[in-house]
Amino acid sequence: MDPREQRKWLREIPSVEETIHRIRLRGDTDSEIPRFIIIQAIQEVFQHTRETILNGTLKEPIDSESFGQQLETEVTEKIRYLMKMKLQRVVNATGVILHTNMGRALLPGDAVRALTEVAGSYSNLELDLHTGKRGHRYRYAEELICQITGAESAVVVNNNAAAVLLALQALAKDREGVISRGQLVEIGGSFRVPEVMAQSGVRMVEVGTTNKTKASDYRNAIGENTALLIKVHTSNFRVVGFTEEVLLSELVQIGQETGIPVLDDVGSGCLVDLTRWGLPKEPTVQESVQAGADIVTFSADKLLGGPQAGIIVGKKKYVDGMKKHPLLRALRLDKLTLAALESVLSLYLDNDHVEKHIPVLSMLTEDADAMRKKAESLADEIRPVWNDAGVIEVICDSSQAGGGSLPETDIPTFVVALTHNCWTAEKVASLLRQSTPSILARIDHDRVLMDPRTLRDGDSTEIAAAIKKILNHPDEGGDSK
């Protein structure tokens, strides 16, 4: 595009006010959309258009009218995008139960009600109702945690990275922590064990190799400046084949012989034995406590099934020191998270039936026959609106725990598979993702797969409604494939 053509198309870009008037006339936007959102959308689209004109990448329009219409369409799409840039509910049809990008664990109904009640009223957050004096905000949560895990003491913070950071600072700052090379992992959200140790002020002493670490490696690394022996559950990372690792019981024995405390980061926070439902063994917090670990850290929003939080349990002499650490205030929970956490923990007091009350455990333990029935029910909801658009099938597939939990486990399930006669699976998935509410699905072999394992009551009806709208108005969202 020569300079004259560039100047021509730059002049064709209308004013902001003219564009606002034109898109209002088109009726493509809700009249209640804030004016500042519309102006922001216009400015961003116009700036991008100017850049494409000046760098010569603009596909030259047919005429001025088509150029203006294209700008108005881009502004309308940008407005829709900006209006969706907020935390909102989505429908998870991926079958990934602890999907990190979707907020991990769903809360039980009791926890949601507890959260809502505390959010809409005053509470006894730091008030002892018996004495009328200031109370301890974590008292009830810590009592529940100790009762469930058998630990002497407990403290809660805002996530497991914070729990590890606090424990390291309180127990080993400016001293050494011994850890196996095979456990220097990076977990979701760029949580890198070496970086957390460095931030805490603990000097890391690596022992063993990536695939083999022996008890003697720990013993040989212990010196006068050693303050902590560390074991980290590797979450979604596995080394298989020619491997060897030190059992927690062995590490505890070394710690007892040398007087050095042992920190066990179990990560996923499992509080029940999953093998009773035929799932693979996942280390429980109770087992770490019983094995004699001095400090155990774990997440609350993974297999525990609660809100985002980090929990520290262990020997009273170590945990109580953390409660007095100045870092704790920066890491503390707010009243809403605390209300939800207490509610979820209380459900574990009925351990025999806990899977019925906690969504994460319910999803993990539902068998394939139940999934087949749910998939067929979902297909029945979709079939009338999918109609002649393509093929709809119920097929075998696998769900995933997600969140770094049970990484090698495929959970048998049944899914609804959609194939459109004209559109690619990517386009169908994109249109679903941009619907309201947003519906997230998987793609496999050019089919959109919807797993009922992660659907909630009412989701099937919303999926059918979204598909109906997409088929009738495909230009309101999605890509152009």
Solvent accessible surface area in square Angstrom, and as a share of the most:
residue,aa,sasa,rsa
1,M,78,0.35
2,D,66,0.34
3,P,83,0.52
4,R,177,0.64
5,E,52,0.23
6,Q,32,0.14
7,R,123,0.45
8,K,77,0.33
9,W,4,0.02
10,L,52,0.26
11,R,176,0.64
12,E,62,0.28
13,I,19,0.10
14,P,31,0.19
15,S,65,0.42
16,V,44,0.25
17,E,100,0.45
18,E,85,0.38
19,T,1,0.01
20,I,14,0.07
21,H,109,0.49
22,R,95,0.35
23,I,0,0.00
24,R,88,0.32
25,L,130,0.65
26,R,98,0.36
27,G,58,0.56
28,D,49,0.26
29,T,21,0.12
30,D,85,0.44
31,S,94,0.60
32,E,150,0.67
33,I,20,0.10
34,P,54,0.34
35,R,122,0.45
36,F,135,0.56
37,I,19,0.10
38,I,1,0.00
39,I,44,0.22
40,Q,68,0.30
41,A,0,0.00
42,I,0,0.00
43,Q,101,0.45
44,E,68,0.31
45,V,9,0.05
46,F,5,0.02
47,Q,91,0.41
48,H,107,0.48
49,T,6,0.04
50,R,95,0.35
51,E,81,0.37
52,T,22,0.13
53,I,0,0.00
54,L,108,0.54
55,N,96,0.49
56,G,40,0.38
57,T,95,0.56
58,L,38,0.19
59,K,185,0.79
60,E,91,0.41
61,P,26,0.17
62,I,164,0.83
63,D,69,0.36
64,S,50,0.32
65,E,119,0.53
66,S,37,0.24
67,F,7,0.03
68,G,15,0.14
69,Q,84,0.38
70,Q,96,0.43
71,L,4,0.02
72,E,7,0.03
73,T,48,0.28
74,E,51,0.23
75,V,0,0.00
76,T,5,0.03
77,E,93,0.42
78,K,55,0.23
79,I,0,0.00
80,R,88,0.32
81,Y,127,0.48
82,L,18,0.09
83,M,70,0.31
84,K,63,0.27
85,M,120,0.54
86,K,138,0.58
87,L,184,0.91
88,Q,68,0.30
89,R,132,0.48
90,V,49,0.28
91,V,1,0.01
92,N,23,0.12
93,A,0,0.00
94,T,10,0.06
95,G,0,0.00
96,V,31,0.18
97,I,8,0.04
98,L,1,0.00
99,H,41,0.18
100,T,66,0.38
101,N,136,0.70
102,M,50,0.22
103,G,56,0.54
104,R,47,0.17
105,A,12,0.09
106,L,74,0.37
107,L,44,0.22
108,P,4,0.02
109,G,39,0.37
110,D,67,0.34
111,A,0,0.00
112,V,75,0.43
113,R,151,0.55
114,A,28,0.22
115,L,54,0.27
116,T,85,0.50
117,E,125,0.56
118,V,30,0.17
119,A,53,0.41
120,G,71,0.68
121,S,58,0.37
122,Y,218,0.83
123,S,51,0.33
124,N,78,0.40
125,L,51,0.25
126,E,40,0.18
127,L,78,0.39
128,D,38,0.20
129,L,129,0.64
130,H,171,0.76
131,T,78,0.45
132,G,54,0.52
133,K,146,0.62
134,R,187,0.68
135,G,21,0.20
136,H,94,0.42
137,R,27,0.10
138,Y,7,0.03
139,R,143,0.52
140,Y,111,0.42
141,A,0,0.00
142,E,12,0.05
143,E,88,0.39
144,L,4,0.02
145,I,2,0.01
146,C,28,0.17
147,Q,129,0.57
148,I,23,0.12
149,T,5,0.03
150,G,58,0.55
151,A,9,0.07
152,E,112,0.50
153,S,6,0.04
154,A,1,0.01
155,V,1,0.00
156,V,0,0.00
157,V,0,0.00
158,N,49,0.25
159,N,52,0.27
160,N,18,0.09
161,A,34,0.26
162,A,7,0.06
163,A,0,0.00
164,V,13,0.08
165,L,33,0.16
166,L,0,0.00
167,A,0,0.00
168,L,1,0.00
169,Q,37,0.16
170,A,37,0.29
171,L,35,0.17
172,A,1,0.01
173,K,104,0.44
174,D,91,0.47
175,R,98,0.36
176,E,39,0.18
177,G,0,0.00
178,V,0,0.00
179,I,0,0.00
180,S,6,0.04
181,R,109,0.40
182,G,13,0.13
183,Q,12,0.05
184,L,44,0.22
185,V,12,0.07
186,E,83,0.37
187,I,22,0.11
188,G,41,0.39
189,G,79,0.76
190,S,81,0.52
191,F,30,0.12
192,R,116,0.42
193,V,6,0.04
194,P,41,0.26
195,E,94,0.42
196,V,21,0.12
197,M,3,0.01
198,A,75,0.58
199,Q,135,0.60
200,S,1,0.00
201,G,26,0.25
202,V,6,0.04
203,R,120,0.44
204,M,61,0.27
205,V,38,0.22
206,E,67,0.30
207,V,9,0.05
208,G,14,0.14
209,T,73,0.43
210,T,85,0.49
211,N,53,0.27
212,K,49,0.21
213,T,4,0.02
214,K,98,0.41
215,A,26,0.20
216,S,55,0.35
217,D,40,0.20
218,Y,3,0.01
219,R,106,0.39
220,N,126,0.64
221,A,26,0.20
222,I,41,0.21
223,G,39,0.37
224,E,176,0.79
225,N,49,0.25
226,T,6,0.04
227,A,6,0.05
228,L,0,0.00
229,L,0,0.00
230,I,6,0.03
231,K,31,0.13
232,V,7,0.04
233,H,35,0.16
234,T,25,0.15
235,S,6,0.04
236,N,82,0.42
237,F,80,0.33
238,R,88,0.32
239,V,54,0.31
240,V,118,0.68
241,G,71,0.68
242,F,154,0.64
243,T,57,0.33
244,E,74,0.33
245,E,111,0.50
246,V,8,0.05
247,L,110,0.55
248,L,23,0.11
249,S,65,0.42
250,E,68,0.31
251,L,1,0.00
252,V,9,0.05
253,Q,98,0.44
254,I,1,0.01
255,G,4,0.04
256,Q,131,0.58
257,E,99,0.44
258,T,62,0.36
259,G,64,0.62
260,I,16,0.08
261,P,17,0.11
262,V,1,0.00
263,L,1,0.00
264,D,7,0.04
265,D,3,0.01
266,V,4,0.02
267,G,9,0.09
268,S,5,0.03
269,G,0,0.00
270,C,1,0.01
271,L,5,0.03
272,V,6,0.03
273,D,60,0.31
274,L,0,0.00
275,T,61,0.35
276,R,109,0.40
277,W,67,0.24
278,G,70,0.68
279,L,18,0.09
280,P,61,0.38
281,K,105,0.44
282,E,4,0.02
283,P,49,0.31
284,T,8,0.05
285,V,0,0.00
286,Q,31,0.14
287,E,68,0.31
288,S,4,0.03
289,V,27,0.16
290,Q,144,0.64
291,A,36,0.28
292,G,15,0.14
293,A,3,0.02
294,D,19,0.10
295,I,0,0.00
296,V,0,0.00
297,T,0,0.00
298,F,1,0.01
299,S,5,0.03
300,A,0,0.00
301,D,11,0.06
302,K,13,0.05
303,L,2,0.01
304,L,0,0.00
305,G,0,0.00
306,G,1,0.01
307,P,17,0.11
308,Q,107,0.48
309,A,1,0.01
310,G,0,0.00
311,I,0,0.00
312,I,0,0.00
313,V,0,0.00
314,G,4,0.04
315,K,62,0.26
316,K,115,0.49
317,K,152,0.64
318,Y,41,0.16
319,V,0,0.00
320,D,35,0.18
321,G,39,0.37
322,M,0,0.00
323,K,66,0.28
324,K,172,0.73
325,H,37,0.17
326,P,116,0.73
327,L,42,0.21
328,L,21,0.10
329,R,161,0.59
330,A,79,0.61
331,L,19,0.09
332,R,83,0.30
333,L,5,0.02
334,D,74,0.38
335,K,76,0.32
336,L,58,0.29
337,T,27,0.16
338,L,7,0.04
339,A,13,0.10
340,A,0,0.00
341,L,0,0.00
342,E,37,0.16
343,S,16,0.11
344,V,0,0.00
345,L,2,0.01
346,S,40,0.26
347,L,27,0.13
348,Y,6,0.02
349,L,90,0.45
350,D,65,0.34
351,N,56,0.28
352,D,109,0.56
353,H,82,0.36
354,V,0,0.00
355,E,30,0.13
356,K,139,0.59
357,H,88,0.39
358,I,0,0.00
359,P,9,0.06
360,V,1,0.01
361,L,1,0.00
362,S,32,0.21
363,M,7,0.03
364,L,3,0.02
365,T,31,0.18
366,E,51,0.23
367,D,88,0.46
368,A,32,0.25
369,D,94,0.49
370,A,31,0.24
371,M,0,0.00
372,R,108,0.39
373,K,143,0.61
374,K,88,0.37
375,A,0,0.00
376,E,76,0.34
377,S,63,0.41
378,L,1,0.00
379,A,1,0.00
380,D,89,0.46
381,E,67,0.30
382,I,0,0.00
383,R,104,0.38
384,P,96,0.61
385,V,37,0.21
386,W,5,0.02
387,N,108,0.55
388,D,120,0.62
389,A,20,0.15
390,G,16,0.16
391,V,80,0.46
392,I,30,0.15
393,E,68,0.30
394,V,46,0.26
395,I,38,0.19
396,C,96,0.57
397,D,44,0.23
398,S,38,0.24
399,S,0,0.00
400,Q,60,0.27
401,A,1,0.01
402,G,19,0.18
403,G,13,0.13
404,G,14,0.13
405,S,1,0.01
406,L,7,0.03
407,P,44,0.28
408,E,121,0.54
409,T,18,0.10
410,D,92,0.48
411,I,8,0.04
412,P,86,0.54
413,T,2,0.01
414,F,19,0.08
415,V,0,0.00
416,V,0,0.00
417,A,0,0.00
418,L,2,0.01
419,T,45,0.26
420,H,29,0.13
421,N,103,0.53
422,C,113,0.67
423,W,46,0.16
424,T,52,0.30
425,A,5,0.04
426,E,73,0.33
427,K,25,0.10
428,V,8,0.04
429,A,12,0.09
430,S,5,0.03
431,L,5,0.02
432,L,1,0.00
433,R,115,0.42
434,Q,78,0.35
435,S,17,0.11
436,T,115,0.67
437,P,23,0.14
438,S,11,0.07
439,I,1,0.01
440,L,38,0.19
441,A,23,0.18
442,R,59,0.22
443,I,74,0.37
444,D,55,0.28
445,H,152,0.68
446,D,79,0.41
447,R,58,0.21
448,V,1,0.00
449,L,2,0.01
450,M,0,0.00
451,D,0,0.00
452,P,5,0.03
453,R,3,0.01
454,T,4,0.02
455,L,20,0.10
456,R,110,0.40
457,D,151,0.78
458,G,47,0.46
459,D,7,0.04
460,S,27,0.17
461,T,82,0.47
462,E,52,0.23
463,I,0,0.00
464,A,9,0.07
465,A,61,0.47
466,A,9,0.07
467,I,3,0.02
468,K,111,0.47
469,K,118,0.50
470,I,17,0.09
471,L,45,0.22
472,N,92,0.47
473,H,97,0.43
474,P,39,0.24
475,D,131,0.68
476,E,76,0.34
477,G,21,0.21
478,G,24,0.23
479,D,54,0.28
480,S,111,0.72
481,K,139,0.59
